[in-house]
Each structure stands twice: as C-alpha cells, then as structure tokens.
Amino acid sequence: MKSIVQLAHDLNTGLSTSRALMEAALERIDAHRTSGGVAYISVDADAARAAAAASDRARAAGRVASPLAGLPVSIKDLFDVDGQITAAGSRVLADASPATADAVAVSRLRAAGAILLGRTNMSEFAFSGLGLNPHYGTPTTPLDGTRVAGGSSSGAAVSVALDMAVAGLGTDTGGSIRIPSAFCGLTGFKPSANRVPMGGTFPLAPSLDSVGPLARSVGDCVLLDAILSGEMPDNEELPLSGLQLAVTRDYVLEGLDAITELAFEAALRRLVDAGAQLRWFDFPELHELPQINAAGGLVTAQAWHLHREWLKGPQAGGYDPLVAQRIRRGEVLTAYDYLELERQRQRLIEVAHQRLAGADAWLLPTVAIIAPHLSELQSDEETFFRINAKVLRNPSVINFLDGCALNLPCQEPGAWSVGLSVAGLNGADRKVLGVSRTIERYLGNFRSV
C-alpha cells in the first residue's frame, strides 16, 4: 500500500476516493477472514462505508482535516470506541457495557478524519509478547502462516501488513507495538509513556503503558504521532554523517539467533559505509533486570491491582490460563517490593542518561529472535514462557528505562523479518523520529510481504 501522504495526494487529485479505498480494505478483510485469518475481532463495515462517503463529500466541499482524512485505520481492542464494548481481547469483558465515549487517541484520529474499520485482535489484556489468543484465535505473520505475528498488538500489525488498513493504533508496555512490527516487516513507534494521553485505554501497567502507531514507514509514523500527541511534527532532514549512534556491546546483543544477528550487523555496516558514527558502549547494569523483575516486576504488580477482584471471582475461569498465571504473580508482591522496584527503575534510568549522554540515538535489535512457530509455543507452558521472555527482553528494556523507540525493518527483501530499534530516553521522541527517518533512507523500507 502507498504511504499516507501518497494516498492523500490521490484523494486530493481525484485519482481515488475514500469510498473506493474503504471497499478495497473491506474486500481484503473479507478474504482474510474467509481464509481463516483472525486479525480483526470485529469489523464495522456499515459505519466505515458511511464515514467514507461523508469524507468524500467533505473533501469535495474543501474540508480536509489532515492527510489521514478518509483513510482506513484499525483500532486495537484496548481502546474505547463510543457504542462498542472494549473487551481487551478477552471473554471476561465480552458482556461489559459499551463505551459511552471515544478514547482520547481514538478521538484524535477521528478529528483528523480517519475512518475506523474495526477492532483488532491481541494477546488477552495485552499480557504477552507473542500474540496468542485462545478466545479469538492467534494472528500469524503474512510471510509464514505457521509463525506468530507477535504481541500484544498482533492483529494491528497483520491489518497493516496485509493492506487491510493504512495504519493500526496500538499500545506498548514491554514491546507490544515493536515486536509485531518487527515480526511483520512494519515500522512501529512506541512514544514516551507520557506523550499520548491514555484516557479511555484499558491499561496493563500504567507506569509503562504507551500509545502509538504501526504503519508502513517512518513518515507515516511521524504523521500519526503528531495527530496522537498533538505536537507539531519535525520534518527536519538530518544528515547521517555526524550522527552519534550508540550501540550496546552486552545484554541486548546476547543470545541473538543467526538470522537476527546477521541482519543487525549488516544494517550497522550499511550505516557506517554511508558515514554514520557508531559509539560502542557497555551497559552491564542491564544484566540486573532479570533479578529486579524476578517476581514479575511492575507489570504484574499493577496488573494484579486491576484484575484481582475478577481473578478472585467467577470471572477467573474466563481468562487465558497463561495470562491468569502471570497476573497472579503480582499477588505476593509487598509494598516494600513495589517501592524497591520503583527505586531500582529510577537508578537504572539515571545510569542510562549517563551511558547515552551525547548520543543521538541508541541502536539495538528490536527482538533477539525471528517470529517463532505457533506450534512450538503451544507445546507446553515452559516453552511458552521461555520464548515469551526471550522476545520481550530487548524491547522491555526501553519501557523500563522510560524511553521511546521506533522499529525499522532491517532485513534484505524477501528474508525473514528482523527489526532494528532506534531508541532514546523519555522526551527524545522527535529526535528518535528524525534519526529514524534518516536511517530509513539508507536501509530501505523493507516489507515481509
């Protein structure tokens, strides 16, 4: 699919209409679902058609809210949409009362003229980096239907990768935007946690949650971030020569599979050959993270606070057992444990500021491995939890350090999807987006399909 700017040009010049784009997206959704695809939990085709027709009338009258106006966007099942149930990928909330207002992020997309196509599938309550869902099915990568699309924003990624939406609205607590972007050959941006208001978004861990886009390119993410954050985009062109790109020698580079390691090394070589300056550094304190989070960390503590009444009541039987098991770990955490987690987090954030001082961005593999096979994850709980931890390891570092990061596809065309993360600390969003735009020019914008 074309970029948002290209599609907006086609609409403005009469080469296409919102209604035509909407029908094409709905046809792809129907074909996807007919073939057994489960990217969408629900599709509101009638409302999408009506909104597209209204958008075409507004454009004819000279009213165009933004380049996103009239374009189809998918919404993760964590966001309130007025009149719809926010089930968070679970059967537990399937009979909840419909939302009476849009989430802030959804409201901003509507104000920009986006057409909401439907609610996308996800890991139940966003509590997994793999995207398994026993209630609504598990989305798989477009390149290989035996491999998972990644989570928790699994359906959002597939909706964009298969041209069933120009962009997907997702959330990221430990990698939930970047993991599926990496597995599906997309660009996904996890902003600083305080950049986009979380109002009307079902939380997982409020200290770590953030809202952001999954799209085709950095330019699309820049445009969507401006809409979601309310901040003007920075379109300044940054020269690659002179950029200080920090690369960690340890932790995030350990245990990479061969495909990921080769793709990451090749990406670095391309950047160096084009004039980038790499600054290698050690970050040994990251090795403390497994011990700091051994009891489940902030995610389980905050998730347990939200879910405890349901998990102690009759609703408990409706949970995915793998999700319920992880949330229940938070029950044993004491006030001391929680405050100690917060203290350790602040300590490592301070260390990160020292390690990254002077760097324009921090480069690391988004995920240590390529998308795993669904059958392997379903074999036994031990395998699931081991691979889930491996997949979450790198991206969750950024959440713990209260940072922001963008995933860029960095594999060669036709190869397995591998992601390169361009990261920074809290508030460095504009810089990360600008550096990512520059890097994208030299790596190419690869796709998995």
Buried (B, 14 or more C-beta within 10 A) or exposed (E): BBBBBBBBBBBBEEEBBBBBBBBBBBEBBBEBBEEEBBBBBBBBBEBBBBBBBBBBEBBEEEEBBBBBBBBBBBBBBBBBBBEBBBBBBBBBBEEEEEBEEBBBBBBBBBBBBBBBBBBBBBBBBBBBBBBBBBBBBBBBBBBBEEBBBBBBBBBBBBBBBBBBBBBBBBBBBBBBBBBBBBBBBBBBBBBBBEBBBBEBBBBBBBBBBBBBBBBBBBBBBBBBBBBBBEBEBBEEEBEBEEBBBBBBEEBBBEEBBEBBBBBBBBBBEBBEEBEBBBBEBEBEBBEBBEEBBEBBBBBBBBBBBBBBEBBEEEBBEBBBEBBBEBBBBBBEBEEEBBEEBEEBBEEBBEBBEEBBEEBBBBBBBBBBBBBBBBEBBBEEEEEBBEBBEBBBBBBBBBBBBBBBBBBBBBBEEEBBBBBBBBBBBBBBBBBBBBBBBBBBEBBBBBBBE
